Amino acid sequence: MSKSFVRLTEVQRRTGYSKAWIYRLMSQGKFPASVKIGTRAIAFVESEIDEWVNERIAESRKEVA
């Protein structure tokens, strides 16, 4: 499986969450952890973000049914 990184701005776009809310969820263990890619840079593993989004969709659909 190929892994690639996405930056925080892309994660915000995909989730609709603010930077602060993403960090809050990360601190609570409810969001995929970031990866340090440089001295002052982080990114997220794209497949982990996609999986997290798909889980939220599945949970939402289950509640409606």
N, C-alpha and C positions, 0 to 999 in steps of 0.2 A: 504494500500500500504506500503510495506516494504521499509525503507530508509536505505541506507548504505553510508559510506564515501569512497572517493578515495583521495589519496594524490596528491600533485602537479605533481610529476613525472609521475603518471598515466594519469593525465589530459594532460600533455605535449605529452605523447605518443599517446593518443586518438585524439588530435587536430592537432598535428604537429607544434604547436606554442611554442615559447620560453617562459621562465618564465617572461621576461620583457614585451613581447607582451600580455600575459595573464593579467598581472597587469595593463597594459595600457587600455585594453578593459574593465576590471573591473572598473577602475576609470571613464570611459566614460559611464558606465551603459550598456555596450554591451555584457557582459559576466556574468554568474551566480556568485554571491558573495560567498566568502569563509566563512567557519565557524571556529571560534576559538575553538580548541579542547584541548588546553593546554596552558601553559605559553608562550611557544615559538613554538607552532604548529598550523597549519591550515589544513583544508581538504575541500573538496567540496562534495555536495550531489550528489551521482552518478546519480540519476534520472534526476536532473537538467542539468547535463553535457550531458547525453544521449539525452535529449530533445533539447538542444542547437545544438548539432551535427546534429540531424535529421532535424531541421529547416534550417540549412545551406545547407544540401543536397537538401531539397525541394526547397529552393530559387534557387539553382543552376540549378536544373532540369527545373524549370519554365522559367528561362531565355533562356534555350536552345530551349524549345518547341515553 
